[in-house]
Amino acid sequence: MGNRPTNIKGVKGFQPKQVEDGGVHTGTEAWNIAQYYTGFSIAVPLRELNELEDIARFGTLRMDDDIIMSDDRIEKRRADALQRYWNKLKQIILDTIFKVKHKDKKEAQEIYDRVVDCAKYFDALLEVREDAINHDDKIILNEKFFALIIDYLNARKREYLYVLDRTGLIFRETDEVDLDKLSSDFVHGG
């Protein structure tokens, strides 16, 4: 094999091994992407959901960013963030539903169907009104309706997180959970 290092994390399963008859054995260690899949298909999108919820509720992710935006732009951003939140929640469910335990499949599908059904109400989020004084169009967010939809989607997210937790995709199904090790493994690719 020459001077190639074999101590690089994740390389071990791909290193050919010398066997007694002089041949090369490619190894039986399979590269397992479950940890990465869980991180990129669940952990990262869940963080994005939280950010989208903040934008939907406040118009920006960070305090004072709204100072440089018009009210119309903030209202539009809030409605757009809610629709992106809906789409991201749908994506999380679609990316993980194959792993849901058989006893939870029906519940998971019902949650997904309720999330999808919510989209038909998005047209009622924004209204364009003419400002009688300036004769300009003004975008108005229907706050009460908006709050109902975001709270509804948050409830579906919470329900689905319980389903995912029962699969072991969020926390392993053991009595001992070493969060420091899980975090280190994810960051360092272990």
C-alpha positions as CSV (number, residue, x, y, z in Angstrom):
1,M,0.0,0.0,0.0
2,G,3.0,2.3,0.1
3,N,3.0,5.3,2.4
4,R,-0.8,5.8,2.6
5,P,-1.8,6.4,6.2
6,T,-4.3,3.9,7.6
7,N,-5.1,5.7,10.8
8,I,-7.4,8.3,9.1
9,K,-10.9,8.2,10.5
10,G,-13.3,6.4,8.1
11,V,-10.6,5.0,5.9
12,K,-10.2,1.6,7.7
13,G,-13.1,-0.1,5.9
14,F,-11.6,0.8,2.5
15,Q,-8.1,-0.4,3.1
16,P,-7.2,-3.6,1.4
17,K,-5.8,-6.3,3.7
18,Q,-3.2,-8.9,2.9
19,V,-4.4,-12.4,3.5
20,E,-2.4,-15.6,4.0
21,D,-2.6,-16.8,0.4
22,G,-1.0,-13.6,-0.8
23,G,-4.2,-12.1,-2.2
24,V,-5.8,-8.9,-1.2
25,H,-9.0,-8.8,0.9
26,T,-11.0,-5.6,0.7
27,G,-12.3,-6.0,4.3
28,T,-15.7,-6.6,5.7
29,E,-16.1,-3.3,7.5
30,A,-18.9,-1.4,5.7
31,W,-18.9,2.3,5.7
32,N,-21.9,3.3,7.8
33,I,-23.5,6.7,6.9
34,A,-26.3,6.4,9.4
35,Q,-24.8,8.9,11.7
36,Y,-24.2,11.4,8.9
37,Y,-27.7,10.8,7.4
38,T,-29.2,11.4,10.8
39,G,-27.2,14.6,11.2
40,F,-27.9,16.0,7.8
41,S,-31.5,14.7,7.4
42,I,-32.7,15.4,10.9
43,A,-30.4,17.5,13.1
44,V,-29.6,20.2,10.6
45,P,-33.2,20.5,9.2
46,L,-34.5,20.7,12.8
47,R,-32.1,23.6,13.5
48,E,-33.3,25.2,10.2
49,L,-36.9,24.7,11.3
50,N,-36.2,26.7,14.5
51,E,-34.6,29.5,12.5
52,L,-37.5,29.6,10.1
53,E,-39.9,29.8,13.0
54,D,-38.0,32.8,14.3
55,I,-38.2,34.5,10.9
56,A,-41.9,33.6,10.6
57,R,-42.7,35.0,14.0
58,F,-40.4,38.1,13.9
59,G,-39.5,38.8,10.3
60,T,-35.7,38.3,11.0
61,L,-33.4,35.8,12.5
62,R,-31.5,38.4,14.6
63,M,-32.6,41.3,16.7
64,D,-32.6,44.7,15.0
65,D,-32.3,43.3,11.5
66,D,-35.9,44.5,11.0
67,I,-34.8,48.2,11.3
68,I,-33.5,48.2,7.7
69,M,-36.6,46.6,6.2
70,S,-40.0,48.0,5.3
71,D,-43.1,46.7,7.0
72,D,-44.2,45.2,3.7
73,R,-41.0,43.3,3.3
74,I,-41.2,42.0,6.9
75,E,-44.7,40.8,6.4
76,K,-43.8,39.1,3.2
77,R,-40.7,37.5,4.8
78,R,-42.8,36.2,7.6
79,A,-45.3,34.5,5.2
80,D,-42.5,33.1,3.1
81,A,-40.7,31.7,6.2
82,L,-43.9,30.0,7.3
83,Q,-44.2,28.3,3.9
84,R,-40.5,27.3,4.0
85,Y,-41.1,25.9,7.5
86,W,-44.0,23.9,6.1
87,N,-41.8,22.6,3.3
88,K,-38.8,21.8,5.6
89,L,-41.1,19.9,8.0
90,K,-42.5,17.9,5.0
91,Q,-38.9,17.2,3.9
92,I,-37.9,15.9,7.3
93,I,-40.9,13.5,7.4
94,L,-40.2,12.2,3.9
95,D,-36.5,11.7,4.6
96,T,-37.2,9.7,7.7
97,I,-40.5,7.9,7.4
98,F,-38.9,4.8,6.0
99,K,-37.2,4.3,9.4
100,V,-40.4,4.7,11.4
101,K,-41.3,1.5,13.3
102,H,-44.2,-0.5,11.9
103,K,-46.4,0.3,14.8
104,D,-45.9,4.0,14.2
105,K,-46.3,4.0,10.4
106,K,-50.0,4.9,10.4
107,E,-49.4,7.8,12.9
108,A,-46.5,9.1,10.8
109,Q,-48.5,9.0,7.6
110,E,-51.4,10.8,9.3
111,I,-49.0,13.6,10.5
112,Y,-47.6,13.9,7.0
113,D,-51.0,14.1,5.5
114,R,-52.1,16.8,7.9
115,V,-48.9,18.8,7.2
116,V,-49.4,18.6,3.4
117,D,-53.1,19.6,3.8
118,C,-52.1,22.8,5.5
119,A,-50.8,24.3,2.3
120,K,-54.2,25.0,0.9
121,Y,-54.6,27.8,3.5
122,F,-51.5,29.7,2.6
123,D,-53.3,32.0,0.1
124,A,-55.2,33.6,3.1
125,L,-52.0,34.6,4.9
126,L,-51.3,37.9,3.0
127,E,-53.7,40.6,1.9
128,V,-52.9,43.6,-0.3
129,R,-54.7,46.8,0.8
130,E,-54.5,50.2,-0.7
131,D,-53.3,52.9,1.6
132,A,-56.0,55.6,1.4
133,I,-53.6,58.4,2.2
134,N,-50.6,57.5,0.0
135,H,-52.5,55.5,-2.6
136,D,-49.9,52.8,-2.3
137,D,-50.5,49.1,-1.9
138,K,-49.7,47.7,1.5
139,I,-49.1,44.1,2.3
140,I,-50.9,42.9,5.5
141,L,-50.3,39.6,7.3
142,N,-53.4,38.0,8.7
143,E,-51.9,37.7,12.2
144,K,-54.6,35.6,13.8
145,F,-54.7,33.1,10.9
146,F,-50.9,33.1,10.7
147,A,-50.7,32.2,14.4
148,L,-53.1,29.3,14.0
149,I,-51.1,27.9,11.1
150,I,-47.7,28.1,12.7
151,D,-49.0,26.7,16.0
152,Y,-50.7,23.9,14.0
153,L,-47.4,23.1,12.2
154,N,-45.4,23.2,15.5
155,A,-47.9,20.7,17.0
156,R,-47.3,18.4,14.0
157,K,-43.5,18.8,14.4
158,R,-43.8,17.9,18.0
159,E,-45.9,14.8,17.3
160,Y,-43.4,13.6,14.6
161,L,-40.5,14.2,16.9
162,Y,-42.0,11.7,19.4
163,V,-42.4,9.2,16.5
164,L,-38.7,9.8,15.5
165,D,-37.6,9.4,19.1
166,R,-39.2,6.0,19.3
167,T,-37.1,5.0,16.2
168,G,-33.9,5.8,18.0
169,L,-33.0,8.4,15.4
170,I,-32.9,11.3,17.9
171,F,-31.7,9.5,21.0
172,R,-30.5,5.9,21.1
173,E,-32.7,3.4,22.7
174,T,-30.4,2.7,25.6
175,D,-30.4,3.6,29.3
176,E,-27.1,5.4,28.9
177,V,-26.7,8.3,26.6
178,D,-23.3,10.0,26.4
179,L,-24.2,13.3,24.8
180,D,-20.6,14.5,24.8
181,K,-19.5,11.4,22.8
182,L,-22.4,11.7,20.4
183,S,-21.5,15.4,19.8
184,S,-17.8,14.6,19.4
185,D,-18.6,11.7,17.0
186,F,-20.8,13.9,14.8
187,V,-18.3,16.7,14.7
188,H,-15.2,14.5,14.1
189,G,-16.9,12.0,11.9
190,G,-16.5,9.0,14.3
